[in-house]
Amino acid sequence: MRRIETALKHDGGLITGIFLWVDPSEEITPEEHYRIIMRLTAKEEVLEQPATEAAALALTETIGQEFEGINGVEIVDYQLVSEADFSLADMRTMLRWDYDYLSYRAGTPDDTAPAAT
């Protein structure tokens, strides 16, 4: 988690949200594992600029690889996607991971994706 926190402190402003689909959704035994699909969202303008897109992709890779190292977790897939390609249906089936406290310590975030309710 420290490596994820460090990466998010450095480039977390490029990402507007981290969304997780977790199966099963209930608590499991230590012998079982959770299957996770992760989507990191970014504004289109971030993905249109080669330098910021590269940084956002590197952050996605870092977070995905760190999640793969968590005992009891199987990462099925992780991707960086544009907010324009992340649907309301996606928001309804995925949980938003609240990492904002890492990226926006100085004040209220203006550029985060809305949380599902």
N, C-alpha and C positions, 0 to 999 in steps of 0.2 A: 504494500500500500504506500510505503514511503516513496518508492520510485514513481508510482502513479501520481502521487501528490506533487512531487518535484516537477514532473512533466506538465501537469496541469497549471502549476504556478507560473511556469515559463511561457507556455503557449495556449493555455486554456481559454483565453479570450477569442481564439479562432473558432472554437467549438461552441455552438449554441445549446447543445443538449447531448446527453448520453442516455440512450434508451435501451432497456434490456427486456427480452422475452425469456422467461425462466420456466423450465419444466423439470420437475413438477412445481406447482405453485405453493404446495404445502411443505411443511418441514419433513425432512427425511432422516433416515438413520445414518450414522457415520460411514457405513459400508457402501452406501449409495452415493450418487453424484447428481448434481444439477446440470442440466443442459441449457446453455445460454446462447442466444443470438443477440448481438449488440449492434446498434446503429448509433454512430456519432453524426450529428447534424451540423451543418455550417451554412452561413448565408451564401447566396450565389456569388456575390462580389468577392468573397474569400476564395472560392473555387475558380474564379475567372482570372485571377492573378497567379502566374506560375510560382512566385516565391511563397505567397501565403498558402497556396494549395499544397505545395511540397511540405511546408511546415505542418499543416493540418493532417496530411497523410502520414507523416512521420510520427505525429502524436497518436494517431489512430493505431498505427503499428505497435508503438510502445505500449499503449494501454491494452490492446488485444493480446500481445505476448505476455504481459504481466498477469492478465486474467487467466491465461492458459497455465500459469504456474501455481494457481491457487488449488490447494488440495480439496477434492470434492466437487470441483467445477470442470465441466467440459465445454469449451467454447466451440460451438457448432459453426459459427460464422460471425465475422465482424467487418463492418464497412463504414466508410465515410460517405455520407449522402447529402445532397443539397436539401435545404428545407423545402424547396419546391417539389422534391421527389418523395418526401416523407409525408404520408397521407394521414388523414384523420383516423382511418381504420388502423394504421400503424400505431397511432397514439392510444387508441382504445385497447390494443392487445399487448402493448409494451409498458413497462414501468420506467419512469424517468428517474435516473440516478442523480440525486442532488449533490453535485460537487461544487456548487456555486460559492460556498464558503471558502474554497481554495482560490478561485480565480478573481473574486470580487470582494476582497477584504476591506477595501477602501470605501465602499458604498454600495448602493443598490444597483444591481445589474440592469442595464437597459437592453441588452442584446441577447437575452436567453430565450430559448424556445418555451412556449407555455407548457405548464404541467398538465397532465391528464387528470381529470377529476372523476 
